[in-house]
Amino acid sequence: MKVKCPKCEEIAELADDFSYVRCSHCSLDMTYGEYVKYIAYKDSTYSDILGDYTSTTEGTTAGTLDDW
């Protein structure tokens, strides 16, 4: 599957099993979880994505990437 590389904005490859994201243009190579965190950190528009990785958000604040 093709996704946008968060580093160079070129087309990167997302594994069919969502195990990794790789970009041949800038040598990006990370797990999908790292990719999601990187995207959310880089662009605050996507910061709500991180909520999908928690069981509940009750009683918590948005925080920063370091908190996640």
Order of alpha helices (4+ residues) and beta strands (2+ residues): beta-beta-beta-beta-alpha
